[in-house]
């Protein structure tokens, strides 16, 4: 049986100011899986996410979302494709002047002609999904960093997306909030059946939340496989990255 790929990245090249960021990136993402993309700073992970949502266009190659190549699409065509996606930004990116409820409702107000009662229902349901029931009237500045991240996740799923993109979802969070976000990411895969593409430096979290791991090195994806295959890889660059990051993360979490 052929696999059902919701995202297919084929031989993508991208250069910025003569610096080659992507040198033939190829990656297929199966519908319904959580795949985490690892790699060092500046390896091209975040650029890849921006290419998937069409903010950045590659110099060559294809990016297929549900079988459609988005590279040649214009902005109005891309807007329709983006409705299939939700994005959790690294800094949460909540609107300071809007309440929690208004932040979560924002995509629906902008892109749907839903009655207000329906929007209120979605907001309430999504807050409950992320464990923050009943805080619609609070302002972002009243919340901790972990709570802001969860509100941002509730907003990311407002349009019932098929694809969820997570940019460093646990950066800056303490261990309890990191664990909470990881649990939510796993829950969302089951509860809303969304495909997750996660960009992170947090190897311990990646091992917990992922069905598969992909590794960026020298402008390419040089490894894709299960968590167990990543743990026991014979690719030196990946092995060094994993063990180096796990050591750093262990020291940080122990307060060293």
N, C-alpha and C positions, 0 to 999 in steps of 0.2 A: 504494500500500500504506500502510495506517495505521501510525503509529509505535507501538512498544511502550513505554509509559511505566510505570516501576516506582514513581515518585513523582509525584503531581500536587498542587500547592498552588494553591488556587483562591480568590482574593479574600479573603485572610486579613487580619484587622484585630486589633491588640493594643495596649492602652493600659496603662501602669503609672503610677499616681498622676498622672493627667491628662496624662502625656507619651505621645504617640502614637508607638509604635515601628514598627508595621506599619500601613500605610494602603492596603490592597488589594493585598497581595503575591500574585503569580501566577507560577508556575514549574512547568515539566514537565521531568522527568529521564528520559532514555531508558535502558532496561535495558542494562547493560554499558558505559556511558560513564563517564568521569571529568569531572565538572563542578566548577569552582571558583567560589566566591562571593566576590567582592571588595567592599570598601566600607570607609569610614572607621570609626574607633572609635566605638562607640555607634550604628552605623547599623542594627543589628538582625540581624546575621548569626548570632551565637551563639544568640540567642533563637529564630531559625528552626530551628536544629538541635535545640534542646530541644523545639520543637513537633513536629518530625518524629518524635522518639522518645517523645512523649507526656508529657514531664515538665511542660511548660507547655501549657495549652490556650488557643487563640486566643479572642478575644471573639466573632468570627464568621468564617465561611468554612469551607472544607473542606480536609482533608489526606488524600489517598488514598494508601495503600500497597498496591500490587498490586490496585488497584481498590476497596479497602475504606476507607471514611472512618473515621479513628481518633479524630476529635474527640469523638463521643458515647460512645466506649468506656469501660468501667470498667477498673480496674487489672488484673484477671485477664485480660480480653480484650487489654489492651495488652501484657501479659507475653508472650502468644503471638506478637504482632506483632514485639516486640523481639527474639525469637529469630532473626528474619531479618536482624538488624542487628549490626554490630560497631562499637565506638566507640573512637577514639584520642583521649584527653583531652590538653589542652594541656600539663599537667604530668606526663604519663604515668600518674599515679595508681596506681602499684604499691603493693602491701601490703608495708610494711617488714619485717614479722615473718615473711613467707613467702619461701621460696626462689624463684628464677626459675621452676623447674619447677612449683612449687605455684601461683605467680601465673598462669601460662598455663593450668594445669589447672582453675583456680577456676570458670570458667563451666560447664565440663563436669561437675564435681563437684556444682555447685548445681542444674543443670537437666537433666542426663542420667543415665540409669542404665546407664552404660557400665562394662565391666570395667576393672580397674586397668591391665591390659596395653594395652588399647586407648587409654586416656587417655595413658599413657606414650608410645605411638606417635605420637599427635597432637602432644604436646609436642615430641618429637624432630624430627618433620617440620617443624613451624612454626618452630622455632629454626633449622633448616637453611635454610628459605625466607628468613629475615631475616639470614642470614649469621652466626649465632652458635651453630653446632653444638657441643653438648657442655658447655654451661654451666648445666645444670639445677640443680646444687647450689650455685651462687653466690647471694649475697644481693644485693638491689638496691643497697645502699650500697657494694658492691664494684665497681659499674659506673659508667662515665662517663655523662654525660647523653645522649649519642648512643646508647649501648648500652641504656640504660633505655628510650629511645623505641622501639627495635627490639623489646625484650622486650614492651613494651606493645602493639606491632603484632601480635606473635605471639599475644598473649592475645586481641586483638580479632578474630582470624580463627579462634579455637578452635572456634566453633560452625558453621564453614563458612557464614558469612553471605552473603546475597544483596546486602546494602547495607553499605558501609563509610563511616562518617562520621569525618572527620578535622578536629579543631579545632586550628588553628595548628600543623601537624605539624613545622615547621622552626624555630619560635620558640626563640631562645636557643642554637641550634646553630652551630658554626663551619662555614665553607664545605665542608670535606671531609665532615662528617656531614650537612650539608644535602643535598649531592649524593647521598650514600648513601641517605638517606630518600626522596629523589625517585625514585631508581632502583627502590627497593623498591615504592613506590606504583605505578609503571608496571608492574613485574613482577607484582604481585598482581592487577592488572586482567586480565592475560593468563592467569596460572596458576590463579587461583581463580574467574575470570569474575565478579567482584563489581563492582557499580556503586559508584563513588566520588563522595561529595559532600565537597568540601574547602573549609574556611573558612580564609583566610589573608590576611596583609598582604603576603606575599612575592610580588611581581609576577613576578620572574624565575622563581621556582619554578612559579608558576601557569602561565606560558607554556610551561614544559617538560613539565608532567605532565597538562595538560588537553586534553580534546577540545573542550570549550566553556567559555566564561567567562560568568558572570552578574554584574551590578553593581548593588549597593544604593545608592539615593540618595533622600533625603526619604521614607523609609518604604516605598519600592517597588523592585521590580526594573525598572530603566529600560533595561537592555540584556541580551540574551543572543545569543551568537554565537561563531564560531570564534576561535581565538587571532589569526589574521590580521585578522579583522574588528575585534577589540578593539584591535589595534595601530593600525589606520587609522580608528578611529571618528571620527565628527563630533559625538559627544556631548561637550560641553566638560567636564562634570564627570568623566567617565570618562577623557578624555584628560589632564586635569590630574592626576587621581589616579595614573594609570599613570606619567607622566613624573616626577611628584614622588617617588613611591615608588622608581622605578628609580634616580633620582639619590641618594636616601638610602641605598639598598641598595648602590650602587656605592661610595659613600664608606665605608660600614661595612666592606665586604669588602676594600677597599683599605687599611683601617686609618686612614682620615682622621678 
